[in-house]
């Protein structure tokens, strides 16, 4: 007899669970709609503050190029390349189009002057690799 009561209790419990699930949906309502997945969108591009003339603000320049100031002031071409590549990276991260030459960094006041390249070489920008390099 006890087995019959357990069986009936189990059936009634299952019926309550099924009924509860069935009642949670509303016909024609929002519950019938497919759930939308929350997909994180790409963050907006970081636009660095600029002056009305299009130059980067001094605070932005200090934050972006401060760590590379020694490289700009050094006599080493490798240090110059490191600083110019940092400037290019920041330039592109700010959403600016690829520059025509490194003198655009000076025009935008990202650096104060283009460092001197070794004799017979010049700094060139390569859009394919997005790098500054030395070329004859």
PLY file of the C-alpha trace (Angstrom):
ply
format ascii 1.0
element vertex 136
property float x
property float y
property float z
element edge 135
property int vertex1
property int vertex2
end_header
0.00 0.00 0.00
2.81 2.40 0.84
4.33 1.76 -2.57
1.09 2.85 -4.26
1.03 6.11 -2.26
4.66 6.83 -3.21
3.85 6.12 -6.86
0.82 8.45 -6.81
2.83 11.12 -4.97
5.61 10.88 -7.57
3.09 11.17 -10.43
1.39 14.18 -8.83
4.77 15.87 -8.20
5.79 15.34 -11.82
2.42 16.72 -13.00
2.88 19.84 -10.87
6.36 20.41 -12.29
5.16 19.97 -15.89
2.15 22.23 -15.27
4.38 24.86 -13.71
6.70 24.89 -16.71
3.78 25.03 -19.12
2.17 27.95 -17.29
5.30 30.03 -17.37
4.93 30.59 -21.10
2.41 33.11 -22.31
0.91 32.71 -25.73
1.88 35.48 -28.11
3.86 37.23 -25.41
7.47 37.98 -24.86
8.05 34.53 -23.37
7.45 32.96 -26.82
10.13 35.09 -28.42
13.57 33.65 -28.90
15.93 34.87 -26.20
18.43 37.34 -27.51
22.04 36.66 -26.73
23.94 39.50 -25.20
26.87 39.94 -27.53
29.39 42.50 -26.42
29.88 45.10 -29.09
33.29 46.39 -30.03
34.29 49.42 -28.01
34.16 52.70 -29.88
37.48 53.94 -31.20
39.46 55.97 -28.74
39.53 59.50 -30.04
42.28 61.48 -28.42
41.44 65.07 -27.53
42.72 67.48 -30.12
42.97 71.22 -30.38
40.88 73.12 -32.94
43.89 72.98 -35.29
43.87 69.16 -35.15
46.89 68.85 -32.87
46.91 66.50 -29.91
46.55 68.25 -26.56
49.68 68.52 -24.38
48.22 66.20 -21.74
47.51 63.51 -24.32
51.00 63.87 -25.76
52.55 63.59 -22.31
50.57 60.41 -21.61
51.23 58.84 -25.01
54.80 59.85 -25.68
56.18 60.51 -22.19
57.66 57.03 -21.85
59.38 57.47 -25.22
60.83 60.94 -24.64
64.25 59.51 -23.83
64.15 57.53 -27.07
63.44 60.71 -29.03
66.32 62.54 -27.33
68.80 59.69 -27.70
71.42 59.41 -30.44
70.45 55.81 -31.23
68.56 55.13 -34.47
66.97 52.08 -32.78
65.63 54.32 -30.01
64.30 56.74 -32.60
62.51 53.91 -34.38
61.00 52.73 -31.11
59.64 56.22 -30.37
58.38 56.80 -33.91
56.64 53.43 -33.93
55.02 54.30 -30.60
53.83 57.59 -32.13
52.43 55.73 -35.14
50.64 53.23 -32.91
49.07 56.03 -30.89
48.19 57.94 -34.07
46.32 54.97 -35.50
44.66 54.14 -32.16
43.31 57.69 -32.12
41.45 56.91 -35.33
43.56 59.02 -37.63
44.24 57.95 -41.21
47.64 56.47 -41.98
50.11 59.39 -42.18
51.97 60.22 -45.38
55.27 60.73 -43.53
56.65 61.12 -40.01
56.53 64.92 -40.24
52.77 64.66 -39.66
53.58 63.66 -36.07
55.26 67.05 -35.65
52.37 68.93 -37.29
49.95 67.24 -34.88
52.32 68.07 -31.99
52.69 64.43 -31.05
56.48 64.91 -31.16
58.43 68.17 -31.20
60.71 67.23 -34.10
61.63 64.30 -36.28
64.85 62.79 -34.97
67.84 62.77 -37.30
68.20 59.59 -39.29
71.65 58.08 -39.81
73.62 59.43 -42.76
72.21 58.23 -46.08
68.96 56.93 -44.55
65.50 58.29 -43.83
62.50 57.27 -41.77
59.73 55.79 -43.92
56.23 54.59 -43.11
55.02 51.25 -44.39
51.23 51.06 -44.51
51.26 47.29 -45.07
53.14 46.53 -41.84
52.06 49.73 -40.07
55.65 50.33 -39.04
58.26 53.04 -39.28
61.59 51.83 -40.62
64.88 53.17 -41.92
65.42 53.10 -45.66
68.21 54.34 -47.94
0 1
1 2
2 3
3 4
4 5
5 6
6 7
7 8
8 9
9 10
10 11
11 12
12 13
13 14
14 15
15 16
16 17
17 18
18 19
19 20
20 21
21 22
22 23
23 24
24 25
25 26
26 27
27 28
28 29
29 30
30 31
31 32
32 33
33 34
34 35
35 36
36 37
37 38
38 39
39 40
40 41
41 42
42 43
43 44
44 45
45 46
46 47
47 48
48 49
49 50
50 51
51 52
52 53
53 54
54 55
55 56
56 57
57 58
58 59
59 60
60 61
61 62
62 63
63 64
64 65
65 66
66 67
67 68
68 69
69 70
70 71
71 72
72 73
73 74
74 75
75 76
76 77
77 78
78 79
79 80
80 81
81 82
82 83
83 84
84 85
85 86
86 87
87 88
88 89
89 90
90 91
91 92
92 93
93 94
94 95
95 96
96 97
97 98
98 99
99 100
100 101
101 102
102 103
103 104
104 105
105 106
106 107
107 108
108 109
109 110
110 111
111 112
112 113
113 114
114 115
115 116
116 117
117 118
118 119
119 120
120 121
121 122
122 123
123 124
124 125
125 126
126 127
127 128
128 129
129 130
130 131
131 132
132 133
133 134
134 135
